[in-house]
Amino acid sequence: MLYINDSCTDPHWNLAAEEYLLKNFTQPVFRLWRNESSIIIGHYQNAYAEMDMDYVRRNNIKVVRRLTGGGAVFHDLGNLNFTFVEARKPGEDASAMFRRFTAPILEALNNIGVKAYLEGRNDLLIDGRKFSGNAVCIHKNRTLQHGTILYSASMNTLGEALKSRPEKFIGKAVQSNRSRVTNISEHLLPDRFPTGVEIRDMEEFRAYLGKFICSRYPDIKPYEYTEEDLAAIGKLVEERYSREEWNIGSSPSYSFEKVAKLPGGIVELYMGVSKGVIEKVEIRGDYFFTLPTEEFCSRISGCTHTPDAVAERLAGIGDIGVYFNNISAQELLGLFF
């Protein structure tokens, strides 16, 4: 088994590395990694239904789509992620995979007095509160399972960023399960630590976990990425994980509604989106206009539903005032998200 202790905290790069390790390595892998503030959404999730996009943009939180399924999770430097990549065992279902790969994590925590356990299919809990969500992906005969470990994550940011806004969405997209969560740091009792173990911060916790897991795999050895590895991961970042078409626009079909009171009047927007593309737009309200709103809607139709794409389309239209008197393009842009 290879042990990769990653120092990079760029979520685009880290998720690209996950795909690369799954699809290009043949040896088993254990990996520890962290992300700067970001929301990591499940492969088939509707990005807009999973977070407060206004809050996310204001706070420069990155949004990245992963290969695995499951719900949206918040990452920051107080969260440690672990990954196992191994050959798939014949006949093993997802539940069995979760049990197999989370077992050493639970053993490591119980070894320092933290009474953690697996509940349901893929959540790790302490006293009924979730500190880890796990997800799995299969490629040919290889299995990747990764999970979060909340050590000292910002609970305020987590709660705000993942605030659900179901009144705006109608569709089949999976909405994340909002569970009560906890940080492991709240449950550490130094008098229960084994002799020689000290855990006072994230770095010491990370070092402990890495050492403990490695002790369970006698053949494990550290691995450093080659220049070829780095180039291939960088290519994945460029072609997939840094692109809004993948991270945001790759959401399933959904309907979107928003109403705002703007200087020019009340404006109601109703929109249908399929595969990340705005297919239908209807706008109602008590605003004044010179040119018909239907013409404006036809000029928006076909645009990718991302902030940059819609802003570019609005800029191309020119004088928005002829369609919506006393309403700016920036104010109108806010209606679409």
TORVEXFI-770431 format. One line per field, with one value per residue (C-alpha): residue number from 1; residue in one letter; x, y negated, z. Coordinates in Angstrom, 1 decimal, padded with zeros to 4 digits. Layout:
// residues N
seq NUM, ...
type A, ...
px X, ...
py Y, ...
pz Z, ...
//
This chain:
// residues 337
seq 1, 2, 3, 4, 5, 6, 7, 8, 9, 10, 11, 12, 13, 14, 15, 16, 17, 18, 19, 20, 21, 22, 23, 24, 25, 26, 27, 28, 29, 30, 31, 32, 33, 34, 35, 36, 37, 38, 39, 40, 41, 42, 43, 44, 45, 46, 47, 48, 49, 50, 51, 52, 53, 54, 55, 56, 57, 58, 59, 60, 61, 62, 63, 64, 65, 66, 67, 68, 69, 70, 71, 72, 73, 74, 75, 76, 77, 78, 79, 80, 81, 82, 83, 84, 85, 86, 87, 88, 89, 90, 91, 92, 93, 94, 95, 96, 97, 98, 99, 100, 101, 102, 103, 104, 105, 106, 107, 108, 109, 110, 111, 112, 113, 114, 115, 116, 117, 118, 119, 120, 121, 122, 123, 124, 125, 126, 127, 128, 129, 130, 131, 132, 133, 134, 135, 136, 137, 138, 139, 140, 141, 142, 143, 144, 145, 146, 147, 148, 149, 150, 151, 152, 153, 154, 155, 156, 157, 158, 159, 160, 161, 162, 163, 164, 165, 166, 167, 168, 169, 170, 171, 172, 173, 174, 175, 176, 177, 178, 179, 180, 181, 182, 183, 184, 185, 186, 187, 188, 189, 190, 191, 192, 193, 194, 195, 196, 197, 198, 199, 200, 201, 202, 203, 204, 205, 206, 207, 208, 209, 210, 211, 212, 213, 214, 215, 216, 217, 218, 219, 220, 221, 222, 223, 224, 225, 226, 227, 228, 229, 230, 231, 232, 233, 234, 235, 236, 237, 238, 239, 240, 241, 242, 243, 244, 245, 246, 247, 248, 249, 250, 251, 252, 253, 254, 255, 256, 257, 258, 259, 260, 261, 262, 263, 264, 265, 266, 267, 268, 269, 270, 271, 272, 273, 274, 275, 276, 277, 278, 279, 280, 281, 282, 283, 284, 285, 286, 287, 288, 289, 290, 291, 292, 293, 294, 295, 296, 297, 298, 299, 300, 301, 302, 303, 304, 305, 306, 307, 308, 309, 310, 311, 312, 313, 314, 315, 316, 317, 318, 319, 320, 321, 322, 323, 324, 325, 326, 327, 328, 329, 330, 331, 332, 333, 334, 335, 336, 337
type M, L, Y, I, N, D, S, C, T, D, P, H, W, N, L, A, A, E, E, Y, L, L, K, N, F, T, Q, P, V, F, R, L, W, R, N, E, S, S, I, I, I, G, H, Y, Q, N, A, Y, A, E, M, D, M, D, Y, V, R, R, N, N, I, K, V, V, R, R, L, T, G, G, G, A, V, F, H, D, L, G, N, L, N, F, T, F, V, E, A, R, K, P, G, E, D, A, S, A, M, F, R, R, F, T, A, P, I, L, E, A, L, N, N, I, G, V, K, A, Y, L, E, G, R, N, D, L, L, I, D, G, R, K, F, S, G, N, A, V, C, I, H, K, N, R, T, L, Q, H, G, T, I, L, Y, S, A, S, M, N, T, L, G, E, A, L, K, S, R, P, E, K, F, I, G, K, A, V, Q, S, N, R, S, R, V, T, N, I, S, E, H, L, L, P, D, R, F, P, T, G, V, E, I, R, D, M, E, E, F, R, A, Y, L, G, K, F, I, C, S, R, Y, P, D, I, K, P, Y, E, Y, T, E, E, D, L, A, A, I, G, K, L, V, E, E, R, Y, S, R, E, E, W, N, I, G, S, S, P, S, Y, S, F, E, K, V, A, K, L, P, G, G, I, V, E, L, Y, M, G, V, S, K, G, V, I, E, K, V, E, I, R, G, D, Y, F, F, T, L, P, T, E, E, F, C, S, R, I, S, G, C, T, H, T, P, D, A, V, A, E, R, L, A, G, I, G, D, I, G, V, Y, F, N, N, I, S, A, Q, E, L, L, G, L, F, F
px 000.0, 001.1, 000.8, 000.2, 000.2, -000.8, 000.1, -001.9, -005.1, -006.6, -009.9, -009.7, -006.3, -007.3, -010.4, -008.4, -005.8, -008.6, -009.7, -006.1, -005.2, -008.4, -008.0, -004.2, -002.7, -002.7, -001.4, -003.6, -003.5, -004.1, -004.2, -004.7, -005.5, -007.2, -009.0, -009.3, -012.9, -015.0, -018.2, -017.7, -020.9, -021.9, -021.6, -025.2, -026.3, -027.9, -025.3, -027.8, -030.1, -027.3, -026.0, -026.6, -024.9, -025.0, -023.1, -020.7, -019.8, -019.5, -017.1, -015.1, -015.9, -015.0, -017.5, -016.1, -018.0, -016.5, -016.7, -018.5, -022.1, -023.7, -024.5, -022.7, -020.1, -018.2, -014.4, -012.0, -008.6, -010.2, -011.4, -009.2, -010.0, -009.0, -009.0, -008.6, -008.2, -008.1, -009.1, -012.8, -013.7, -016.1, -019.7, -019.0, -021.8, -021.5, -022.5, -019.8, -017.2, -018.1, -017.7, -014.4, -012.8, -014.1, -013.1, -009.5, -010.6, -013.0, -010.3, -007.9, -010.4, -011.4, -007.8, -007.6, -010.9, -013.2, -016.3, -017.0, -019.2, -020.7, -024.4, -026.6, -024.6, -021.9, -021.9, -019.6, -021.0, -020.0, -023.0, -025.4, -023.7, -022.0, -018.3, -017.7, -019.5, -018.3, -018.7, -017.6, -016.8, -015.9, -013.8, -013.4, -012.0, -010.9, -012.8, -012.2, -013.8, -013.1, -014.5, -014.4, -013.2, -014.3, -011.6, -012.0, -014.1, -016.0, -019.5, -020.9, -019.6, -020.7, -024.3, -024.5, -022.9, -025.0, -028.2, -031.0, -033.4, -035.9, -038.6, -036.7, -036.3, -038.6, -036.9, -035.4, -032.0, -030.9, -030.8, -028.2, -029.1, -028.6, -027.4, -026.3, -022.5, -019.6, -015.9, -013.6, -011.6, -014.7, -014.4, -010.7, -009.7, -005.9, -006.0, -007.4, -004.5, -002.1, 001.4, 003.4, 000.4, -000.2, -003.0, -003.3, -004.1, -005.0, -001.4, -000.8, -004.2, -003.2, 000.2, -001.4, -004.0, -001.4, 000.9, -002.0, -003.3, 000.2, 000.7, -002.2, -000.7, 002.8, 003.7, 002.7, 005.3, 005.3, 004.8, 005.8, 004.2, 006.4, 006.6, 004.4, 001.8, 001.8, 001.4, -001.6, -003.3, -002.8, -004.4, -007.4, -007.7, -007.6, -010.0, -012.5, -012.1, -011.5, -014.4, -017.8, -019.3, -018.3, -018.6, -021.8, -023.3, -023.2, -026.3, -029.5, -032.6, -034.4, -036.8, -035.7, -037.8, -036.8, -038.6, -036.9, -038.0, -035.7, -035.5, -037.5, -040.2, -040.9, -039.5, -040.3, -038.1, -039.1, -036.6, -036.1, -032.5, -031.4, -027.9, -026.7, -028.3, -031.1, -033.8, -036.8, -037.1, -040.3, -040.2, -043.2, -043.5, -044.7, -041.6, -041.7, -040.2, -039.7, -039.0, -041.0, -039.8, -040.3, -037.5, -035.1, -036.0, -035.3, -031.8, -031.1, -032.3, -029.5, -027.1, -025.2, -026.5, -023.4, -022.7, -020.0, -022.0, -025.1, -023.1, -021.5, -024.9, -026.3, -023.3, -023.9, -027.5, -026.3, -028.8, -030.9, -033.0, -034.9, -036.3, -036.4, -036.6, -034.4, -032.9, -029.2, -027.6, -026.0, -029.3, -030.9, -028.0, -028.8, -032.2, -030.7, -028.9
py 000.0, -003.6, -006.3, -009.8, -012.7, -015.6, -019.2, -020.9, -022.5, -023.5, -021.6, -021.6, -019.9, -017.5, -016.2, -015.8, -013.8, -011.5, -010.7, -010.2, -007.8, -005.8, -005.5, -005.2, -003.4, 000.3, 000.4, -000.2, -003.8, -005.5, -009.3, -012.2, -015.6, -018.9, -021.6, -025.4, -026.7, -024.9, -023.0, -019.5, -018.3, -014.8, -013.7, -014.0, -016.8, -020.1, -022.6, -025.4, -023.4, -022.5, -025.8, -029.5, -030.8, -034.4, -033.5, -031.2, -034.0, -036.7, -034.5, -033.2, -029.6, -027.3, -024.8, -021.6, -018.5, -015.1, -011.7, -010.0, -010.2, -011.3, -014.8, -018.1, -018.7, -021.7, -021.6, -024.0, -023.5, -022.2, -019.2, -016.3, -014.0, -010.4, -008.2, -004.5, -003.2, 000.6, 003.5, 004.2, 007.3, 009.6, 009.3, 006.5, 003.9, 000.2, 000.8, 003.5, 001.1, -001.6, 000.8, 002.0, -001.4, -003.2, -000.4, -001.6, -005.2, -004.2, -002.0, -004.9, -007.2, -004.6, -004.1, -007.7, -007.5, -008.9, -006.6, -006.9, -004.5, -003.9, -004.5, -003.9, -003.2, -005.9, -008.3, -008.2, -009.6, -010.5, -010.6, -010.8, -013.7, -013.3, -014.1, -012.2, -011.6, -009.0, -008.4, -005.7, -005.4, -002.3, -002.4, 001.0, 003.2, 000.4, -001.1, -004.6, -005.6, -008.9, -010.6, -013.8, -014.0, -017.2, -018.1, -021.8, -023.0, -026.3, -025.2, -028.7, -028.7, -025.2, -026.1, -029.2, -027.8, -024.7, -026.4, -024.8, -026.9, -024.3, -026.9, -027.8, -024.4, -021.8, -018.7, -015.3, -016.5, -014.9, -017.3, -016.9, -015.4, -018.1, -016.2, -017.5, -017.7, -017.8, -018.4, -015.6, -018.2, -018.6, -015.0, -014.5, -013.6, -013.6, -011.3, -008.6, -008.9, -005.9, -006.5, -008.7, -010.2, -013.9, -015.6, -019.4, -020.6, -019.5, -018.8, -016.4, -014.7, -014.2, -012.8, -010.4, -009.2, -008.7, -006.7, -004.6, -003.7, -002.9, -000.6, 001.5, 002.1, 003.7, 003.2, -000.5, -002.9, -006.7, -007.9, -011.2, -012.2, -012.0, -014.8, -012.7, -012.4, -016.1, -016.9, -014.5, -015.8, -019.4, -018.5, -017.1, -020.4, -022.4, -020.2, -019.3, -020.4, -024.1, -024.5, -025.8, -023.5, -020.6, -022.1, -024.1, -023.5, -019.7, -019.7, -017.8, -019.3, -021.6, -024.6, -027.8, -030.7, -034.0, -037.2, -040.5, -044.0, -046.2, -050.0, -049.5, -047.4, -043.8, -041.2, -037.5, -035.1, -031.5, -029.3, -025.8, -024.4, -021.1, -019.8, -023.2, -025.1, -027.6, -026.3, -028.4, -031.8, -033.7, -037.0, -038.8, -041.9, -045.5, -047.0, -049.4, -048.5, -049.8, -046.5, -043.3, -041.0, -037.9, -039.3, -039.5, -036.0, -034.6, -036.2, -034.5, -031.1, -028.7, -030.3, -028.1, -028.7, -030.0, -033.5, -034.2, -032.9, -034.9, -038.0, -037.7, -037.2, -040.3, -042.3, -041.3, -042.5, -046.0, -048.5, -046.4, -049.5, -049.0, -045.8, -046.7, -050.4, -051.6, -048.1, -047.4, -044.4, -043.5, -043.7, -041.5, -039.0, -038.5, -037.1, -034.2, -032.7
pz 000.0, -000.7, 001.8, 000.4, 002.9, 000.7, 001.6, -001.1, 000.1, -003.3, -003.6, -007.4, -007.3, -004.5, -006.3, -009.5, -007.6, -006.3, -009.9, -011.0, -008.2, -008.8, -012.6, -013.0, -010.0, -009.5, -005.9, -002.9, -001.6, 001.7, 001.5, 003.9, 002.6, 003.5, 001.5, 002.1, 002.5, -000.1, -000.7, -002.2, -003.9, -004.9, -008.5, -009.3, -007.1, -008.1, -006.9, -006.5, -004.3, -001.9, -000.7, -000.2, -003.4, -002.2, 001.0, -000.9, -003.4, -000.7, 001.3, -001.7, -000.9, -003.8, -005.1, -006.5, -007.8, -007.0, -008.7, -005.8, -004.8, -001.6, -000.2, -000.1, 002.5, 003.8, 004.0, 005.6, 007.2, 010.4, 008.4, 007.6, 004.6, 004.2, 001.1, 000.5, -003.0, -003.3, -005.6, -005.5, -003.6, -005.6, -004.4, -002.0, -001.9, -000.9, 002.7, 003.1, 001.5, 004.0, 006.9, 005.6, 005.0, 008.0, 010.5, 010.8, 011.3, 014.1, 015.7, 015.6, 017.4, 020.0, 020.7, 022.0, 024.0, 021.4, 021.3, 017.6, 015.6, 012.2, 011.9, 008.9, 005.7, 005.6, 008.6, 011.6, 014.8, 018.4, 020.8, 018.0, 016.3, 012.9, 012.4, 009.2, 005.9, 003.5, -000.2, -002.7, -006.4, -008.5, -011.7, -013.4, -010.6, -008.3, -005.4, -004.0, -000.7, 000.9, 004.0, 006.0, 009.6, 011.3, 013.8, 014.4, 011.4, 011.5, 012.4, 011.7, 008.2, 007.6, 008.7, 006.6, 003.4, 003.3, 004.2, 002.2, 000.1, -001.0, -001.8, -005.0, -006.4, -007.9, -009.3, -008.7, -007.5, -004.3, -001.4, 001.3, 004.7, 007.3, 010.3, 013.7, 013.5, 015.9, 015.9, 017.3, 019.2, 021.5, 022.6, 023.2, 026.8, 027.1, 030.2, 027.9, 025.4, 025.1, 026.4, 024.0, 022.2, 022.3, 020.3, 020.8, 017.3, 013.8, 012.9, 015.8, 015.1, 011.5, 012.4, 014.9, 012.4, 009.7, 012.0, 013.4, 009.9, 008.7, 011.6, 010.4, 007.0, 007.4, 003.7, 003.5, 002.2, 001.7, -001.9, -003.5, -006.8, -009.9, -012.4, -014.6, -011.8, -011.2, -014.9, -015.3, -012.2, -013.4, -016.7, -014.9, -012.9, -016.1, -018.1, -015.4, -011.8, -012.3, -014.8, -013.9, -016.5, -014.3, -010.8, -011.2, -014.7, -014.4, -012.3, -013.2, -014.6, -012.2, -012.0, -010.4, -009.0, -007.4, -006.6, -005.8, -005.1, -007.1, -007.7, -010.9, -009.3, -008.3, -010.7, -010.6, -012.5, -013.4, -015.2, -016.4, -016.5, -018.1, -017.9, -016.7, -019.6, -019.3, -021.6, -020.6, -018.9, -017.9, -016.1, -014.5, -012.4, -012.1, -013.8, -016.8, -020.1, -023.7, -025.4, -024.7, -022.0, -024.2, -026.4, -023.5, -022.3, -025.8, -025.6, -022.3, -023.4, -024.2, -021.7, -019.2, -015.7, -014.1, -012.8, -015.3, -018.3, -017.4, -016.7, -020.1, -021.8, -020.1, -021.1, -024.7, -024.6, -023.9, -022.4, -020.0, -019.2, -022.4, -021.0, -017.3, -016.6, -013.7, -013.1, -013.7, -015.2, -011.9, -010.1, -012.7, -012.5, -008.8, -009.8, -011.6, -008.6
//
